[in-house]
Amino acid sequence: METKPHPWSIPGRAAQAGVCVATIYNEMKRGRLKGRKVGARTIIPDDDWNEYLERSNRQTVQGAA
């Protein structure tokens, strides 16, 4: 059975990641994290979140080398 991507609200993503909501908004403002508007809400789908994490991990690894 295939699982569907789960869109998260900004407070939901912040709670999942263990960071404050302001961190999520700051990353979006800097263009590092994509969000999508659905009506009045902004969500961060799993594919955008995973892309953000992969990019962040690559930058961390490159910076450590």
C-alpha positions as CSV (number, residue, x, y, z in Angstrom):
1,M,0.0,0.0,0.0
2,E,1.4,3.4,-1.0
3,T,1.5,6.1,1.6
4,K,0.4,9.6,0.6
5,P,2.6,12.6,1.2
6,H,1.4,14.4,4.4
7,P,1.2,18.2,4.3
8,W,2.0,19.8,7.6
9,S,1.1,23.2,9.0
10,I,3.9,25.4,10.1
11,P,3.3,24.8,13.8
12,G,3.1,21.0,13.0
13,R,6.4,21.0,11.2
14,A,8.0,23.0,14.0
15,A,6.8,20.6,16.6
16,Q,8.0,17.6,14.5
17,A,11.4,19.1,14.0
18,G,11.8,20.3,17.6
19,V,12.3,24.0,16.6
20,C,10.2,27.1,17.2
21,V,7.7,28.4,14.6
22,A,9.9,31.4,14.0
23,T,12.7,29.2,12.8
24,I,10.4,27.7,10.1
25,Y,9.2,31.2,9.1
26,N,12.8,32.5,8.9
27,E,13.9,29.6,6.7
28,M,11.0,30.3,4.4
29,K,11.8,34.0,4.3
30,R,15.4,33.2,3.4
31,G,14.2,31.0,0.5
32,R,15.7,27.8,2.0
33,L,12.3,26.2,2.7
34,K,9.3,26.2,0.5
35,G,5.7,26.5,1.7
36,R,2.5,26.4,-0.1
37,K,-0.7,28.3,0.5
38,V,-3.9,26.4,0.8
39,G,-6.6,29.0,1.4
40,A,-5.5,31.0,4.4
41,R,-3.1,28.3,5.6
42,T,0.5,27.7,4.7
43,I,1.6,24.1,4.6
44,I,4.9,22.4,4.1
45,P,4.5,19.1,2.2
46,D,6.8,16.1,2.9
47,D,8.5,16.5,-0.5
48,D,9.5,20.1,0.2
49,W,10.5,19.3,3.8
50,N,12.7,16.3,2.6
51,E,14.3,18.5,0.0
52,Y,15.1,21.1,2.6
53,L,16.6,18.5,4.9
54,E,18.8,17.0,2.2
55,R,20.0,20.4,1.1
56,S,20.8,21.4,4.7
57,N,22.7,18.1,5.3
58,R,24.8,18.6,2.2
59,Q,25.7,22.1,3.3
60,T,26.6,20.9,6.7
61,V,28.8,18.1,5.4
62,Q,30.5,20.4,2.9
63,G,31.2,23.0,5.6
64,A,32.8,20.3,7.8
65,A,35.1,19.1,5.1
